[in-house]
Amino acid sequence: MSNVKITRALLSVSDKAGLVELGHVLARHGVELLSTGGTARALREAGLTVKDVSEHTGFPEMMDGRVKTLHPMIHGGLLAVRDNAAHAQAMVEHGIAPIDLVVVNLYPFAQTVAKGAARDEIIENIDIGGPSMVRSAAKNHHYVAIATDPADYATIIEELDANAGATTLDLRRKLAAKAFAATAAYDAMISSWFAFADQGEVFPQTLSVPLKLKSWSRYGENPHQLGALYEPFAVLARGIAQAEQIQGKELSYNNYNDADAALELVSEFRDGPPTVVIVKHANPCGVATGATLAEAYEAALACDSVSAFGGIIAVNRPLDGPTAEAISGIFTEVVAAPSADDAAKAVFAKKKKNLRLLLTGELPDPARPGLTMKTIAGGMLVQSRDNGRITRDDLKVVTKREPTAQELEDCLFAWTVAKHVKSNAIVYAKGGSTAGVGAGQMNRLESARIAAWKAKDAAEKAGWAEPRTIGSAVASDAFFPFADGLLAAVEAGATAVIQPGGSIRDEEVIAAADGAGLAMLFTGMRHFRH
């Protein structure tokens, strides 16, 4: 059997979008409408004839509506294999009428949680009858069509009109696949709420992560790979996935990844002065604060103007025209900002049509909880987000010399940036901007040397008398295992150091710092980033 004539449809929806139009089309094709509660009322108010489910089953709704569709008259009509003689005989014996179309969307569980409802209300918004009907109809899709998304109503209407009130097997198969995905995601949301919110678990025995396709990306990490963006059904923190793209080409996998890295770092400064972050290959190559965004951009760019070419920029203030003009001076892939004024939009529209401008709205809270995941062969690694933060009170001076007020500011700035640099990470900072960034090396000494070399190169390109590492603070994302990395920073001109501490050679490193006249702070917290 390929095409199935719709003779009877059951409609029970929480989302009434498109319901009345679909109901009128079904009625036009002579379909009997079964319904419940608010759905039946909406259809009747639109002038349609509706039979209550309780009339169809001969059994009243009860227990505040908890029991209404959980009945053999419903599920027999959905699950019967129509060309199976025994099934057909059972339908005749028990007076079970076939149901050829089910239109259901489930109780708004996620929305109920999101609005901060009490536990009892959340529990009441766990749909039981709806998923049962969806699964019954989807399992028997050879005979029954199941619609769980109002976005599919137009396709169903088109099929009915093209096939004299019948649906095709091809459509029913597609709808069944979507229906099982819908119930799986629904159950995953419920199990996640019970595990995390209700029971306070950190790593539940079964971790269900319901995601929905937001868009295909231009390509994956490389052009021969496919890529896509998925987002949670319940978005708890807005980010790049929810950003509005104002202009530019379609985003690639790397664009999304780098833009997220930039946004996460600039969000660390969401309550601070105007700040600009420039990222390349998920690592910051320049970060600076300033009196204006334009001033901060110029300082960030000066840190590493070579790497900034083709980079990703994120800012913590509404993007303005002067900053957009400055950014337009070089090739930039993506700019992410909370918002942008008309002047900024006009600059990019005129000068940089391919640049992707993403408006994120409120910046995400860097201290928010959550989990991060990474696939490995045969499994998935899961950890809590690195939302660790330090205050001045957490710092321990371990050298003879205390840091000056400026050195302390530079240490904290460098430490904030180092948290977002791939390990091994070394960051030099001075006066509210990075001086040199060393990322992703297999030993800390090489990261320190690379960062210093970059600072020298930046000074030569800018025509400065000396690199900004002279008189800078240096941050290390993990402890110095030997004094050599620290001495490389001394050679670069750093006068203050911030690091976690905790090495068996801490005393050796502290002695080296004292010998060089450095001030050194221990945070007691590590920020590895792999």
N, C-alpha and C positions, 0 to 999 in steps of 0.2 A: 504494500500500500504506500503510495507516494503522497498524493493530495488527500487531505481530510476535510470534509465539509464541516464547518462549525455550526452545530445545532444548539449547543448549550454552553454558556460561559459563566464562570464564577469570578466575580470581581470583589476584592477586599483590599483596599489600599490606605496607607497613611498619608501618602503624597498624592493629592488630588489633581496634580498637573496633567492635562490632556485627557482626563477621565471622561468628561462629558462628550467630547468629540468622538472618542473611541466608542462610547456607549451608543451614540446615534448611528455610527456606521454599522455596529453589530446589529442593532435593531433593524436597520435598512435591509440587512441580509437575512432577516427572519430569525435571528438568534435569540433564544430565551436567556434572560439575564437573571442570575442568582447573585445575591449580595447580602451584606451584613451592615449593621450599624450606620456609621456616618457615610459610608460609601453608598449604601442603598438610599439614604436620605438625599445625597447630592444628585444621584441619578433621577430620583423621583421629582426633585425640584426642577430638573431640566426637562420634565415632561415625559420621561421614559417609564415603561412598565417594568417593574422589578418584582421578583419572587424572593421572599426572605428565605435564607438558608434553613431557619427553623421550620418553615412550612415544607420545604423540600425534604428535610430529614424526618419530619414528624416528631421532632424532639426539641424542647425549648432551650434557648441559650441559658446558661446558668453560671453561678460562681463569678459574678461580675464580668461575664464575657470570656472567662478563661476556657470554658468549654462551649464551643459552638460549631466548629468545623471538624472537630475530631470525632468523626462518625463514619460507619461503613457506607452510608449512602453517599458520602462525599468521596472517601478514599477508594471505595469500590468503583465508583464512576470514573476515577482518575487512573487506577492501576489495572483495570481489566484489559487483558489482551483481546482485542475485539474479534480476531479471527481464530481464537482458541475456543473450541466447542464447549469445554467445561466451564470456562470463564463466562461465556455467553449464557449458558444454562443457569449459572449461579445468579447472574444479573436478572434473568427472567424470574427465577424462583423468589428472589428477595426484593423484586421491584426496584432494582438499582438502575437509574438512568445514566447514560454516559455523559461525561463533561469533557468537552473538546478543547476548551481554552481556559486557562487560569491566569488572571491578572492580579498579582500580589506584589506589594512592597512592604517591607517589614516594619515593625514598631521602631520608632526612632531612638534606639538604644544609645548610640554614640552622642546624639544631640542632647539627650537627657543627662548623660554624664557630663558633657561639656558645659552645660548651664549650671552645674553645681548642685544638682538635685540630691535630696536625701536618699539614703540607702533603699528604703521601702519603695520609693518611686522608681528608682533605677531597676529594682527587681521586677516591678510590674511592667516595665518596658522591655522585658525579655520575651520576645515573641515565640510561641510554641506552635500554635496552629498554622501560622503562616509558613514557616520553614518546612513543616510536615507536608503541606499541600505543594509547596514548591518542589520538594524532593520527589514526591509521588508523581507529579506531572512530568518532571524532568526525566525521571527513570523511564516513564512510559511515553517518551517523546515520539515514538513511532506512530502514536495515535493522538497525542495531546500536545498542544502548544502552551508554553509557559512564558509569561512576560513579567519580568521583575524590575524593569527600568522604563520609565515613561519615554525615554529617548527612543525606544524601540517601537512605540505605538505607530508612528508614521509608516514604518516598514510593514508592520502587520496590516495596516489599513490598505496599503498599496497592494499587498498580496491578496487580500480578500477581494478587492475590486478587480484585480486581474484574473482571479481564478474562481469567479462565481461564488464567493463566500468560503473558499477553502484555503488552507495553508499547505505549503510544500514541505516535504521531508527535509530539504536542505535548510529551510528557515527554522524548522523545529529543532534540528540538531544544533544549530548555532545558538538558539535561545536556551536550549538545555545546558549547553556548556556554560553560558553566561549565568544561568540560574544556580548551578552547582558552585560556581565561583562566588556568587553572592551569598549563599548560605555558609560557605566555608569562611568567608571574610567576616560575616556576622558572628559566627561562633568564635572566631579568633578574637574579635573585639570583646566579646563577653568573657572568654577565658582570660584574656589579658587584664581586664578590669578586676576579675576575682583574684588573680595572682598578685598584681602590683598594688592596686588601690585598696582592695578589700582585705587581703591577707598580708600585705606588706612584704611580699617576697622580693628578693633581688634577682635571683636566677631560678625561675620555676622549672619543674621537672620537664615540662613541655613548653617550649617557647613558640608561640604562634605570632607571626608578624603579618597582619593584613595590609596589603599595598594595592593601589590601583594605578593603572597606566595614566600618566599625565601627558606624555608626548614622546615621540621618537626623537632621538638626538640626530644631529647631522651625520655623525658616524661615531664609532667607538673610540677607544684610545688611539687607534690608528685607522686610516681610511678603509682598510680591508675588514674591520670589525664593525658589527652592528652595535648600536647603543640606544638606550631608552631611559626616560625619567619616570620613576614611580614615586608616589607620595602616600602617606598614611591616610586611612579613611578618616581618622580623627587627628587633625593637625593641631598640635599643642604649642608649637612655636613657629612663627612665620620665618621663612628664610628664602634662599635662592629659588627653591622649588615653587614658591608662591609669588615670586616677583613678577611684576608686569613688564613685559618687554616692549619698549616704546619704538625701537627701530633696530635695524641691522639684520644680518643673516641669521639663519637658524643656528642655535647653539649646538656645539659638539659635546661629547662626553668630557673632554678635557676642559672645555669652557666652563661647564657646570662645576667640575671638581675644583678648578682654580678659583672660580668666583666664590664658591663656598668657603675656601680657605681664606680668601681676602675678607669676606664678610665676617667670618668668625673672629678674625684678628681685629678688625676695626671695631667690632662690637665690644671688645675689651675697653675701648675708649668712648663708649656711647654717652657717658656722663662727663667726659673730659672736654678739652679745647678742640677746635677744628683739627681733624686728623685725617691723613691720607695714607693708605696702604697700597703698595704696588707688589703684585705677586707674579712669579714666573715658575711654572711647573710645580705649583702647590707650595712653594717657598717664598716668603717675603724677601724681596731684593731691595726694598726701600720703604721705610716707615718714618713719618714725621708729624709733629704737631706744629701749629703756628697760630698767629693772630687771625688769619683767614685761611680758607681752604686753598686758595691760590698760592699763598706763602708756604703752606704745608706741602703742597704738591711739588713745588720747586725744590724744597729741601729733600723730600723723599726721592725725587728723580735724580738729584745730584749724588745720592749714595751709590747708585749703579745704573747709569744711563744706558749702558750697553744691554744689560739684562732686561731693562724696562721696555725695550723695543718688542712689540708684540705681546705685552703683558696684560694683566688684569688689574683694574684699579677699584678700590672701594673707599668710600668716604663716610664720615659719621654725621654729616650735616647735609641739608638740602643743597644739591649741586647748583651753582650759580654760573652766570655767563662768563665772568673772567676766568674761573677755574676750567670751564669747558674749553675756552680759547687756549689756555695753556696746555691742556691735555691734547688738543688737536695738533700740537707741534710735532708729535711722533705717532707712529702706528701703534694703536692700542686695540686689543680684541674686545674687551668688555669693560664697562664702567657700571658699578653697582652703587646706588645711593638711596637714602630713605625717600627722597623726592627730588624733583628738578624743576627750576623755574623755566618760564617760557624762553628766556634768553639762552639758557643752556641747551634746551631742546633745539632751538633754532640754529645754534652753532654747529651741533653735530649733524643736523639734517642737511645743512649746507656744505660742510667741510668733510664730514666723516660718515657717509651714508651707510657704510658696512659695519660701523662700530655698533655693538649691541649695548643699548642703554637699558639697564634693569632697575626698576624702582621697587624697593623692598618694603616700604612702609616702616613701621617700627623695627628697630634692630633687635635681633634675638638677645635674650639674657645670657651672658657668658657663664653665669653660675647655675643655669638650669640643670636639673637632673636628666637622666636618660641613658640609653645604651648605644654603644657603637659596635659594628659588626664587620668582620672580615672573613671572606671565604678562604679556606685552605683545602687541599686535596682530601676529600672524604669527610669534610666537616665545616664547621663555622666557629670562629673565635668571637666571643662576646665579652665586652667589658663595660663598666660604667664610664660615662663621659669624663674626660679630664676637666672637671670644673673646679679643681683645686685653686685656691687663691691665697695670697699672703698679704698681710698688712705690715706696717712699720713695726708694730709690736711683736710680730713673729720673727723679726730679724735678730740675729745674734752677731755682734761684732767680735771677731776672734783674733784680730791683730792688735798690735800696740797702738796703732793710729786709728782714731775714729774717722769716719767719712765726713767730708764737709756737707753742708746742706745741698749744694749742687750735685755732688757726687752721689748722694743718697737718691736724689731725683733721677739721675741718669741710671743708677743701678736698677731702680724699680722699672723704669722705662725699658731698659735692655732685657730685664727678666720677663716682662710681659711679652715682648716680641719673641724671645727665645722659646717660649712655650709653644709657639706656632711654627718653629723651624724644625725641619727633619733632623733627627739625631745622626751623628753627634753634632750638636749645635753650639756655635759660639757667636755672640752678637756684641759688637762694640757700639756704644751710643754716647752722644754728647749733645747737650743743649736741646733735648726734645726731638732728636732725630737719630736714625741709625747712621753709624759711620762705616761699618763693614759687617757683612753677614757671611759666616762659614757654615755650610749645611751638608748633611748627609755623608760625611766622611767616615771611614772605618776606624779612625782614631782621632782623639780630641786635639792633639798637637797639630795635625794637618788642617783641621777646621780653623784653629786659631791663626795659622799662617795664611790660609786662603783669605780669611776675613781681613787680615792686615794688608795683604797684597791688593785686595779689592779697594781698600781705603786709599792706598797710595795711587792706584790707577785713577780713582775718582778725583783725587786732588790734582793730578796732572791734567786731566780733561777739563777741570773747572778753573785751572790756573791759580789754585790756592798755594800759599807759601808752604803749607804742611798738611798732611792728612788729618782728618778729624779724629783719628785714634789718639792723637797727642792730647793728653789730658782727659781721656774718655773713661767711661766705666765699661767693664766687660762682664757679660753674663754667660754662664755655662749651664746647659740644661741638666747636666749630671755632674757628680763630683770630678775633680781633677785626680786621676789615679796616680799621677806622678807630677812633679814640680815643673816638668818641661813645658807643658801647655801653658801654665801660669807665666813662666819666664818668656815664652813667645809673646804673650800679651804685654808683658813689661817692655819687651823690645819694641813693640808696636806703639808704646807711649801711654798705655792705660795706667791710671792712678788709683782705680778702685775696682774691686771684684765682687760679684755676687754669684754664689754657687750653693748647691744643696749641702755639701759636706757629707761626711759619712765614710770616707775612704780610710783604709787601714794606714794610709800614709798622710793623713790630715796634718799631723804635726810637722812633717817634712814640708808640706805645701804652705802651711802657716809660717814656718820659719823663712821660707823663700820670699813670702809676701812681706814679712817684717824686714828682711834684708834689703828689699827693694823700696821700702818705705811706703808700701801700698796699704790702703784700708780694705779689709775683706769682711764680707757679710756671709753668714750661713743662713739658708732658708729652712733647712730640714725637709724640703719637698723637692722631688725630682719631676721633670717633665719630658721624659723620653717620648718621641713621636716617630713611629716607624711606618 
